[in-house]
Amino acid sequence: MQRPESDRRTRITVLVALAANIVIAAAKAVGGLLSGSPALLSEAAHSVADSVNEVFLLAALRRSSRPPDARHPFGYGKERYFWSLLAAVGIFVVGGCFSFFQGFEALSSDEHESPGGYTVGLIVLGVAFLAEGGSLVRALLQLRGEEDGARDPALRTVVAEDSTAVLGVLLAMAGMVLHLVTGDVVWEASASLGIGLLLVHVAFRLGKDARDRLIGESADPGLRRGVEEYLMAQAEIDNVAALFTMGLGLDSVLVAARIDLAPGIDSEEVERVSVRIRESMAREWPEADHIFLDITNAPPRGGV
């Protein structure tokens, strides 16, 4: 398995995103305070949320790689999804809620904010666009280069965050430019609300995926179909009464099958058949590292 090397590349991708977001968050905050721009302040909150989330993802990479122990015999693979769920909550609370607050506050304010300092703000957003875009390109290249990249919640979260960050910067820039042109802060308020909606949508999608994995989602349909076809193709197996699968991590799957053996197989042969089938399945599907077979020896045909 290539998981350690893949995790190393993902860790570098997360660290690149973290470094970019820390610098960008500080720059956006300063630019937002100088210009009084609600859209830019919303983007600062967005970058702060992303920075916190990257810390969660680093924790996920470290803690999910621990080996099984007495208290957790199936390992710690699901830690990856737990920390990804916290990252989704962070996006919603820190980024989305603050953006909504900034937007509604700007809409309800009677003051006409001065566009002075917006040049600095637009420069900050331009730099942020380049930095976020560079981080996004790295994450997308890794996603394309790895077979299981699309299943990695840490990598998917970075891609989602960076994609949202790029769109958020564009919304903030559009709001600031329209504010400068029209003198009406409603454009920036709308940009803040748009950023908030974007963050809430991303948080919901990431959170739903993490929830599904945490509560015991079945393995890939292709794996389940392949296992069932393999079992039915064995001469000693008369019927597959039930087949259950569950993902325990990116490279860990539990497979449990209740099978009826063909009539006439004695008890000693049952054990040999069971060992052979488990070993063969483990070679064919290395990710199926927990295989359980509940075998019943069917009575002879025509018997009572």
N, C-alpha and C positions, 0 to 999 in steps of 0.2 A: 504494500500500500504506500501511496505517496503523501499521506496525511501530514507527517512532520514537515516535509519540504513545502507543501501547500500552505500549512499554517505559518511557516516562516515568511512566505511571500505575502500572505494576508496581513500578518503583523506589521510588515514594512508599509503596506498600503494604508493600514489604519494609522500608523505613526505619521506618515506623510500628511494624511487628512487632518490629524490632530494638530500638527505644527501649523498647517495652513490656517486652520480655524481659529487657533489662539491669537495669531497675529492679526487675522482679518477681524475678529471680534473686537479687539482693542481699537483698531483703526476705525471700524464702523461706529463704535461707541463715541470716540472723540469727534468724528465727523458729524454724527447725529446731534451731539450736544452743542457743537459750534453752529450748526445750521438750523437746529430746532426741527429737523425733519422727522416726522413720525415714521415714514417709510424706512429711513436709514436706521432709526432706533429699533424698528421691528427686525430689520436684517441683522442688527447687532445681537438681539436676543436669539435669533435663529442660529447665528454662529456660536453663541454660548451654549445653546442646547446641543449643537453638533459636537462641540468640544467635550461636553460631559458624556455624551453618548459614546464617543470614541474611547473614553476611559472604561466605560462598561464593556465595550467590545474587546478591549485588551484583556480585561478580567475574564471574559468568556473564553478567549483563546487559551489562556493559561490554565484555568480551572477545569475546562472540559477535557483536557488531555491527561488528567490524572488516571492511573490504572484502577481497576476494580479493587474493592476491599471487602471486609466482612460486612460492613453496614450498607455498602452499595455494590452488590455482586454483579450488577449489569454495567458498572462503570459510571462515569460522570458526563457522558455525551450530551445529556439534555441540559446541562448548565449553559450550553451555547444558546439555547432557546430562551432560557430564563433571563439571561442578561440582555438578549435582544429584545425581550418584552419590556424590560426596564428602559431600554433605549427608546422604544416606541412611546412609552409614557413620558419620557423626558422631552421628546419632540412635541408631544401634545401640550404638556403643561408649560414648559419654559418657552418654547417657540410659538406654538399656536395661540395659547391664551394671551400671552403678552402682545402678540401682533393684533389680536382682536381689541385688546384694551387700548392700544395706541390708535387704532383706526376709529373706534367709537369716541375716544377722547377728542381727537381732532375734529370729528364731525359735530360734536356738541359744543366745541369752543367758539366763543364769539370773537376771539382775537384773530387778527389777520397777521399770520406769521411772516416775518421778513425773509425773503429769499437770499439774503446776504449769507455768504459762506457756502452756498450750494455748489459752487465750483469745486471747492475742496471735497465736498461730499461725493460729487460725481467722479472725481479722480479716484477717491477711495473705492467706490463701487467698480470702477474700471479695473483697478488692480485686483480687487476681490474676484471679479469675473475671470481674470486670467489665472489666478491661483486656484479657484474652485474648478475651473475648466481643466487645468493640468492634473489636479487630483482625480477628477472624474475620468479623464483619459487613461490614467494608470489603472484605475479600478476596472474600467471596461476591458482593457487589454488583458488583465488577469482573468476576468470573467470569461472572455473568449478563449483564452489559452488553457483553461482547466476544464476537464470533463465534468467534474462535480461542482464547479464554481457556482452554478445557479442554485444549488441546494445549500450553500454555505450562508447561514443567516448573517454572519459578521460581514462578509463581502457584499451580500445583497443590501445590507443596511448602509454601508459606505456608498454604494452606487446610488441608492435612493436618496441619501442625504446630499450627495454632491449634485445629483440631477436637480433636486429641489432647490439647492443653493443657487445654481446657475439660473434657474427660472425666477427665483426670488430676487436676485440681483437685477435681472432684466425688468421685473415689475417695479422694483424700487426706482430704477433709473427712469423708467417711463413716467412714473408718478412725479418725480422731482422735476423732470423736464417740463411736463404739462403744468406743474405748479408755477414754474418760472415764467412760462409763456402766458398763462392766463391770470396768474396771481390768486388763483383759487385753491385753497388747501384741500378741497374735496378730492382732488386727484390723488394726492398723497394718502389721504385717508382710505380711499378705495384701494390703493396699492397695498396698504397695510392689511386691510381686510382680505384682499386676494392672497397675500402671503400666508395669512392665518388659515384660510381655507385649504391652501395647498399643503400646509404642514399637518393639519388635522387629517386630511385624506391619506397622506403618506403614513402617519402614525397609526391610523386604523388598519391599513393594509399590512404593515409590518407586525402590528400587535396580533391581528387575526392569524397570520401565518405562524407566529410563535406560539399562540394559544393552541392551535391545532396540533403542533408537534408535542407540546407539553402534556396534553391530555391523552396522547397515545394514538397518533395517526398511523394508519396501516402503511406498509412498505410500498414501494413503487409497483404499480399494477403489472408492469412487465416482469418483475421478479416473481410476484405471486403467480402469474400465469405460467411462467417457466417452471416454477417448482411443482405446480399442480400437474403440468404435462409430464414432467420427469417422473413423478410418483406413479401416475397412471400407466406409464410406459414400462414399469418394472413387472416382470413376469410373476413375481411372488405376491404382488399387491392386487387384491380383488376389487377394492373400492377405497376411495378417499372420502371418508365420512365428513370431515371438517378440516379446514385449513385456516390458520390465523397467523397474521404477520403484524409486527409493530416496529417502527423505527426507534432505535435507542440512541442514535447519534448519526453523524454524517456517514460513518463507515461501520455502523453496527446495527444489525437487524435481528430481531427475534422471530423464529419460525416455529410454530407448533402445529402438528398434524395428527389427526386421529384417523388411522388407516386399518382396514380389514385385510388380512392376508388371505391368500388363496387356500382352499381346503387342502388338508393332508400334510401341512408343514408341522413338523414336531417342534417341541419347545427348544431344543438345542439349536435348531436351524433358525428359529425366530431371532435369537440373539445375534447370530452371524449376519442375517439379513439386515437387522437394525443397524449394526455397526457399519456395514458396507454402504447402506443408503446414506447415513449421516456423513461419512467420510467423503463420499462422492459428491454430495450436496455442498459440503464445505469447500471442495476444490472448485466446483462450478460457480459458486457464489461466495467469494471470500468474505463479503460483508455480512453474510449470514453466520455470525459467530456464536449464536445461541440457537441450537436446533433441538427440538424436543419431539419425539415420536411416541404417540400412544397407540400401541399395536395390539390388536385382537386377532386371535387365530380363528378364522371362520370355520364353522362345523363342516364336516364332509357333506357334499351335495346329496340330497335325498335322505339325510339323517334327520333326527328329531331336533 
